[in-house]
Amino acid sequence: MPPQREDELVALLELDPLAAARALRAAKPAIFREADSIPSARELVRCLGTQLSARLFACDPCRVADEDGLLQLWMRAVATAHAARDFATHTGHMDPDAAYLAGLLRDLPSWIRRLEAADQSDSLPTDWVVHWQLPAPIVALILDLSIEQRAVTAEEPLSDIAMIRSAELCADFAGFRHPDEQASSLTELERELRPSQLQVAVQLRERVEAALTKCGLHHADQPQPDARPRAEWGRSTAPHGLEDLVLQVLGATHPQSYRKIISRLTEAAMSTGQFDRVFFAKWDASNSMMTLRSQPGTTSSRLVEPRMKCSRPESELLQRALQTQTPAHLKAEPNGDSSMLRALSTDELLAAPFNADFEQPSFMLIDRSLTLTPLGNESESRAVQALSMAGSLLVQNQLLRWRRERSQKFALTDPLTHLFNRRMGIHSLEQAVARTERDRSPLTVLMCDLDHFKRLNDTYGHLQGDAALRATADVLRTIVRTNDTVCRYGGEEFLVVLPDTTPDEATVLATRMFTAVHAHGEALQIPLTVSIGLTCHKFGDTVESILHRSDRALYASKGYGRNRFSADVDTDDVEAPDTQPPTSGD
């Protein structure tokens, strides 16, 4: 199984200089953060997320002619890193874990030269600073170390360069020599070693051996954390073929949101296509601006700078992809203008059009910046195109579903107050009556009417009248329970259906309603009050009979002076019948 836990990934990253360099590059874009200092391996894993970090180790081992020299260079990098961490811990000059990463990458130019010699396609640019796009602090340190080759003296003031050079010397004394260095160059220094320095060298060898053993390696091993080829990790469960790819996206349950559709496409691209990163972005052709809408893979890092300016050649390729409905293959050229590729710290990517018919289309941006394997062969382009088409279909279906649900909602609700309309209110009352007749459960109904609503409209205007209706609806909505129904019955009238509610319980609710509406009107500085009529279900009642009694009780409240409630119930239904109106909220 590939490494999945954070601690495992950190341990492997601390033993693999090239994986650490690729992680630094992938974590560099401003979409994640501004790198103002050298990070630690753990910070890199947390920035990329465990799934993307595992992809760092999912590429085939590199084969070079000078394998002994590469092994020697690797052991020296690990030893220098451990010595740098020790020096940083004792001096407090740097963060120990950041010092470890700096020591691990100190000989990065030597690694890159060996890779260039092994690469027969000349695809690796000779200028590693431009090609790898590492954070400025680590580039500056490596360049300074390459320029300053002299030994460090005890009188020299402590600095990052001095500390890494001291760590190198400690690695040399422990026997971890640079393959390009003459063995005789350290003879004079070795003769001057004190016993305590010899002991430090011995301890360094022990720590290096312990780190290798912890990851299942030993000194004679090649730098390969798993016996199987890394490219095979995670492929056993991946579906095969375009049919399986599309079925993986379209199958299972229907996604309920745009975010879930994007997540499904991301999972399919990363598992089936063995891609490293998948971005989704909105494309604005008017200003050649790409706005990222989701982060790659499972990383939880927040997108700090999601907007990227595309160069003119990139914009032309993206526009052609929209017209032809095929993925565009963007590839960095020497001295070329590749603004978006630089912003994402990658050499090439596939840009598949997504929802191309929309006013502002999207693109699925796919790369292999972590495994550094080529992109864009015919089968991969077809797979990416199938993914984007399947995703576009899901989004269009989702939009149709939203529109249908919205039209249904508008057919059942009042557009002004967002309460149920009269049709739904009557339907809810019919259901409540049928249930009460069957179960003998209590049912109470309230009919509410705004007082002097015509006068309010004539005095304050219809806009203020609409505000009064919305305010009353908000008050009623917040007072009733989730299983109660409130609807705009018509004009300034509201119907409230209260299942499983006795008249005594409803009187408390009605009192809260008219007092709360009055208080809300005072807060809005308008004369807003409501009169309420209360009735309860009797055996054999119909919807019409219940509404008739609630109307009669409502007009009783109007006759008693408004801003109150009255009840039309039998004496058997309540402990103390409301033959007189209760105390009003005035």
N, C-alpha and C positions, 0 to 999 in steps of 0.2 A: 504494500500500500504506500502511496506517496505521503510525504509529511503533511499533516493537517493542523496539528496543534502549534500554537504560537511559539512555545519553547523549543520544539523540534526545528521549526523553520529558522529561528534565531540562531540556534547552534550550527545548522548547516550553512547559513549565510555567513557566519563568522569564520568558516573554513573555506570559502569559495570566493576569491577576489573578483573573478569575472561576473559571478552572480551578484555580488555586492555592487559592482559598477553598473550592471543592468538595472538593479533595483534603484540606485541613485538616479539614474537617467529617467526611469519611469515615474519616480516620485518628484522629479524636478518641476514639471509644468506649473505655471502660476495658478492653474485651476485647483491645485491642492493647497499650495502655500508658497511663500517666498522663503527660499533657503538662505538664511543669513548666518548659519553656522553648520559645522559638520554634524550630521545626525548619527545616531547609534543604529545598530542592526535592528534592535527591537522597534525603534521609531519607524524605520523603513517598513517593517512587516505590518505595523499597525496602520501606516499610511496606505499601503497597497491592499490590505486585507489578506486573510489567510489563503483564499482561493487564488488570487493573482500571485502571491508570494510563492505558492507551490508550483506555479507555472515556471518560475525561475529555474527549477530543477527538472523540468520536463523536456529538455532538449538532449540530443545525443552528445556524448562526450566528444570533445574536439581532438582530432588526431594530428599530431605534428611530427616532423622528422626527428627533432631533438627531444624525445620523451624524457630522457634522463635529466636534461637541462630544465625542462618544464617542471618535473618533480622537485628538483632542487630549488627552483624559483618559488614553487608553491610552499615548500617547507619553510623557506626563509620568510615568506610573507606572513605565515601563521606565527612564527617565532617573533618577528618584529612586532606584530600586533599585540602579542601577550606582553612583551617587554614594555611597549608603549603604555599599555593599560596599567602595568605596575608602577611606572614612573609617574603617570598622571594621578594614580591613587595616593602615592607618597608625597607628591609636591602640591597637589591641588590646582595645578596650572590649567588643566583641561578636564572636561568630563571624561572619566575613564573609558566609558563605552565608545564615545566619539573618538578618543585617542586610539582605541583598538582599531576602529574602521580606517582611520588615517594610516596607521601602520600597515594594515592589510593591503591597502591600495598604493602604498608608497612606490612600488615597482610596476605600476600599471602600464607605463610606456613599454617596458620590456615584455609584458604579456601581449600587448597589442602587436609589437613587432613580430613575435612568433606566430600570432594568428595571421598576420598579413603574409608571412612567408608560406604558411600552409594553404592559404586561400588562392586558388588557381584562377578565379574569375575576376580578380582585381576589383571586387565590389566594396572592399573596405577602403575608405579614403585614407590618405597618408597622414592627414592632420587629425590626430585623435582628439584634440581639444574641441574642434568644430563638430566632428562626427559623433562623439559620445555625449556632448552637451551636459556634462556633469555640473553640479552646483559650483558656483564661483569659489567658495572657500576651499574645497578639496582640490580644484584645479590649480589655484594659486599655490597651495602647499606643495603639491607634486612638482610643479614647475620650479619653485624655489629650491626644493631638495635636489632636483636634477641639475640646477645651476651651481648650487653650493655643495661641492663634493668633499671639502676638507673635513678633518676630524674635529670633534667638539672638545674644547678645553674646559677645565673646571672653573676657570675665571670668567667664562663667557656667560652673559646674562641669560636667564631661562626664557625660552621662546618655543613656539610650536616646532620650528625647524630643529632647534637644538635638542628638543626632547625626542623627536623621531630619529634624528641622527644617532643619538645615544642609544636608542632602542635597536637600531641597525647594528651598532657596534656590539651590543650585548648578544644579539643573534649570531654575529660572526664569531664571537668568543665561545658561544655554545656549540659551534660547529655547523651552523646553518649558513653556509657561504653562498654568495651570489654566483650563479654559473658563469657570468662574464668577468668575474674579478680574479686577478692573479692571486694564487695562494700565498706568494711571498710578500704581498702588500701589507699583511697584518702581522708579520713575524716580529717586528720591533715592538709593536703594542702588546703582543701576547707575552713577550718576555718581561714586561713591566707589570703584569697582572699580580695583584695581591691575593692572598688566600680567600679573603672575603669576596673578591670579584669572581674568583673561580667557583665559589659556592653559589653565587647568583647564576652563573652560567649553567651549573648542574641543575639548579632548581628550575630554570627556564626549560631545559630539555624535558624535565619531568612533567611540567605543566603542558607542554606541547603534546607529549605522548598521551597524557590523560585526556586532553581535548579530542584527540584523534580516536582514542579507544571508546570514548563516550558515544561517538557517532558510528562505531563499528569499523573504524579504520586503524591502521597501524603504519609505522614509518615507511615500510616498503610498498604500501599500497599506492595505486594511482588515486588522484583526488576525485573519487566517485562514490557518493554516499549510499548507493544501492547497487546490488550485484546485477540487477536487470537493466537493460537499456532504459534511460529515463524517458525517452519518447513514448514508451509503452504505458507509462503510468496513466491511469484513469481512462484508458481506451477500451477496456473490456466491457464497460456498460454503455458505450456510445453506440447509437443507432447507425446503420449504414444505408447509404443511398438517399436520393432526393425524396423518395416516397416516405421513408421513415422520418426524414427531417421535417417534412411538411406535416406529417401526422403528429409528430411530437408537439408541434406548435398549435395545430388546430384541434388536437384530441383532448382527452380528459374533460374537465369541466370548463364551461364558458367563462372567460375572465370577466370580472365585474367592473374593471376600471382600466384606464389607459396605462396606469403604472403597472398593473399586473400583466398586461400585454407586453410591455417593454421587458419586464422581468423574464417572461417566458421566452421571448426572442433572444435575450442575452444568454440564458441558460443553454438554449439550443445551439447558438453560435459557438459558445465556449466548449461545450461538450462534444458536439458533433464535428465541428470544423476545426477543433483544436486551435482556436484562436486565443490570443492572450487578453486583449482588451476590446470591449465593445462599448462605444459611446453612442448616444442618441442625441441629435442636435437639430434645431430649427434653422432653416436657411432663409435669409433675407437677401434676395438677389439685387435689390435696389442699392444696397450699400456693401454688398459682398461680406456680410457679417454672419458668422456661424455662432449660435448660442446653444451650449450644451444643456440638455435637459435631464441627464442622468449620468451618474458616475459609472466607471467600468467595473464589471464583475460584482463582487460582494463587498468591496471596500466601503467602509463607513465614513471615509474622509469627506468633509464638506467641500463642495465646489466653491472655491473662493473667487476665481475669475472665470465665469462660464462663457464670456463673449470673446470671440477670436476673429480677427480680420484676415480674410483669405486674399492671397495674391491674385493677380490677374490670370496667370495660367491655371491656378487652382479653380478659380471661379468659372473659367471657360470649360474645364473638364466637368465640373459639377452641373453646369447648365446643359451640357451635352448628355450627361447621365439622365437628367430629368426628361429630356426630349426622347431619348431612345429607351428609357425604362430599363437600363442596364447599369451594373456597377461601374464606377469610374476607378481606375487604378492610378493613384497619386504616388509618385516616386520622386524623392529628392535627387536633383541633378547637381553636379559640381558647379558652384557659382550660380546656381539657379535661385529663383525667387519662390520659396516654399514657406510662406508665413504660417499656415495652419499646421504643417508638419513640424515646424520648429516649436510651435506653441504646445503641441502634444508630445514633443520629444520622441519622434519616431522618424524612420527613414522612408517608410511607405505605408500606405493603408488603402483599403477598399472602401469606397463610399457608395453605399447602395441607396437609391432613392426610396423614400418611404412616404406614402400619401402624396404622390406627385401631383395629383389634381387639386390639392388644397391651395388656398390663396397663399399660405406660407407652408411650403412642403418641409419634410424632414429628411434627414440622412442617417443611416446606420453606418458608423465609422468603425472599421475593424482593422486591427493590426496584430503584429507579432513582435512587439518591441522588447518583450522579455526573453523569448526564446531565440530571437534573431534568425528566424528561418524565412525563406522567400515567400511572397504572396502572389496571388493573381493568376494561377494557372486556370485552365478552362473549367475544370471540374469545380474548383473553389468558387469561381465567378458564378457558375450556375447555381451552386448551393446558396451563396449569399443572395442571389437574385430570387431564388425560391423563398428564402426566409423573408425578404422584404415584401414580396407579393403576399405571402401568407399573413404577415403582420398588418399590411394595409387592409386586407380583407377583414381581419378581426376588428380593426379600428372602425371601418365603415359599418360593420354589423353593430358595433357598440353604439355608434352615433344614431343609427336607425332605431335601436332599442331605447336610447335616451329620448329621442323625439317622440316615439310612441308612448312612452311612459309620461312624458311631459304633456302630450295632448290629452291622455287619459286623466291626468291630474287636473288640467284646466277644465275638463268636462265635469269634474266632480267637486271642484272648489270654487269659491268666490274670489275673483281676481283682486278685489280691493282689500279684503280683510284676510285672505288666505285661509279662511275657515271653510268647512264643508258648505255646499250650496243647499238650497231648499230640497232639491231632489234627494241628495244624500241624507239630509236630516230626516225626511219622511221615511226613507228606506231604513235607517237605523231605528226609528221609532217602531216601524212595523216588526222588525226583528226582535226588538225588546218586548213588545206586546206578546208576540208568539211565544217567546221564552217564558214570560211571566205566567201566561195562561197554562203552559205545560208544567212549570216547576213550582208555581205558587210563590215565586220570589218577589220581593217588593220592587216597585218601579215608580219613580217620581219624575214629573216633567215641569220645567220652568219655561215661561214665555216672558222675554225681556224686551222692553221698548224704551228707546231714548226719549227723554222728556223734552218737549218744546223744540223738536229737531228742526221744524220749518223756520221757527224764529231764529234758531242758531245759524241756519244757512243764510237767511235774509240779512242778519246783523253782521256776521263775520265772514261770509262768503262760502262758496261751495268747497273750496280747498280746505278751509278749516272744518267744514262739515265732514269731509272725507277723513280728516285727521281724527275727528271725534269718533267716527265709526271704527277706525283702526285701533284707537286707544281702548275703546270698549271691548273689542275683540281680543286684544292682548290681555286685558284684565280677566276676562272670562276664561281664556285659554290657560292662564297660569293657576286659576283657582280649582278647576275641575281635575278629576283623576284621568289616568290614561285610558281607562275603559269607558269613560263618559263621552258623550258626543255633543259638540257645540256647532251650530250651523247658523249662517245668516239666512233667516227665514224669508225676509223680504224687506226692502227699504231700510228702516232703522230698527227692525225687529230681529231678535235672536231666539232660537229654540235650543234648549238644553235638555238632553235626555240623560237621566241618571239611573242606570240599572242597579239593582241590589242596594237601593237607597230608600229608607223609610221617610215619611213626611217630617218626622222630628229631625232626622239628620239633614234633610234638605232645607229646613228653616235656618239652620246654622249656616249652611252654604249660601243661601239667598241673602242673608244678612251681610255676610262677608262681601258678596258681590256688589250690592248697591252702595255700601259704604266705601269699598275700594274704588268703584267708578267715580264716586263723588270726590274722593281724595285725589284721584288722578286728574280729574278736571280742574281742580284747584291748582295742581302743579303745572298744568298747561295754560292756566289763566283763561279758561273758558267755562261757561256754565254747563257742565256736563253731569247729568244725573240720569238714573234709569229706574223705571218702575217694573216690578216683577209680579207675575201671576203664577201660583203654585197649585198643582193638583197631583193626585196619585192614581194609580191604576185600580180599577174595580173589576171584579170577575165579570167577564162578558163584554168588557170595554172594547171599542174599536179605536182606530187612530183618530177618526173624526170626532168621536165623543170626548176623547182626552184633550184634543186641541180646542174643542168648544169650551170645556171647563177652564182650561188654562187661560183662554182669552177672556172669559168672564171674570176670573180672578185678577187678570191684568187690568181690566177697566175699573175694577173695584179699587185698585191701588191708585189709578189715575183720579178717581173720584174722591179719594181720601186726601189728595194733596200731592201725589207723586213722590219720587225718591223714597220708595218703600216697597214692601212686598205684601201681598195678600194671598190667602190660601182658600181653595174651594175643595174641601175634603169632607168625608163623613166623620161624625164624632167617634166612630169605632176605629178610625184609622190613626187617630192621634190621641195623646193623653189629654191635651188641653186644646180644643178646637180654636182656630183663629177666626172667630166671628167678627173681631175688631182688628184693625190693622196694628201691627207691631210698631214700636217706637221707630221713627224714621231716623235716617242718618244725618238729618239737618242739625 
